[in-house]
């Protein structure tokens, strides 16, 4: 009996030490990687029933190179006029989009300069991540900067299986808490390497109790770093079927422009966004903007042409001319722009 009691006591002490060690490791890991994490504050224009209004977006990001490149989620910055990156300690730096892939909810920013308090985070081979691995997410939920949540990888989903608007993204599903403001933030493994970029949370109530999805790092490296990427700075609605007929599109499908980011190639060439909201078949659609029919002679439709257009523009040297045919106020006109 005495031997059994001694063994149980030893086991309890061992488990307690393991719990303390794990908590210490998480704290050490948080302090190690936090200098690479940023809060992203972006300002843009939105079309509503009140017309064109200004709005702000808060997200997160992670610096992945010493020259100031920051990975984040495309929906945080893609069509924004102004982007500010906030480092740990509060220093704010202007940034701009240099690559974007909305089909995987990924964007790459370049800061004007790198704050002295920041360090870059190493990127992992996300193929080595397994279901059941413990992970850490750091971001700005509800604007509360550099907050940590911890959980596990609960599933891995191949491209074009989770979210139809993000067909290019391979996702990790995680139990780590994700809230508004975490989007674009890094997911770390226990070695302090970035294994993914937070995308979104699916929840019936809109809270954090739903399913969290994170784009894998190998997807991010492939789409943002290993291939040329074109930032359009455009947000809008694809016009197909009945919608194309309602808007009298001569060569459907086409793309109805909602907003255009200042400083983008589309803005510089004079592309116009929407001015008001209309309810069409129960759907809110920003109307009054240009309808893009083709780019460099290639029609927006059929399926797959948008990716071909983006790839062609991304491969061109900065300053290369390209043309865009748009339907504006019932007339087809041609705009000329330059790649950045």
Secondary structure as UniProt FT lines:
FT   HELIX           2..33
FT   HELIX           34..36
FT   STRAND          37..48
FT   TURN            49..50
FT   STRAND          51..63
FT   TURN            66..67
FT   STRAND          69..72
FT   HELIX           74..77
FT   TURN            78..79
FT   STRAND          82..86
FT   TURN            88..89
FT   STRAND          92..101
FT   HELIX           102..104
FT   STRAND          106..111
FT   TURN            116..117
FT   HELIX           126..128
FT   TURN            131..132
FT   STRAND          134..139
FT   HELIX           141..143
FT   TURN            145..146
FT   STRAND          147..157
FT   TURN            159..160
FT   TURN            164..165
FT   TURN            167..168
FT   STRAND          171..174
FT   TURN            180..181
FT   TURN            183..184
FT   STRAND          186..188
FT   TURN            190..191
FT   STRAND          194..202
FT   TURN            208..209
FT   STRAND          211..216
FT   HELIX           217..220
FT   HELIX           221..225
FT   STRAND          234..239
FT   HELIX           241..246
FT   TURN            247..248
FT   TURN            250..251
FT   STRAND          254..260
FT   TURN            262..263
FT   HELIX           265..268
FT   TURN            269..270
FT   STRAND          276..280
FT   TURN            281..282
FT   STRAND          283..287
FT   STRAND          291..295
FT   TURN            296..297
FT   STRAND          298..299
FT   TURN            303..304
FT   HELIX           305..315
FT   TURN            318..319
FT   STRAND          321..328
FT   TURN            329..330
FT   STRAND          331..338
//
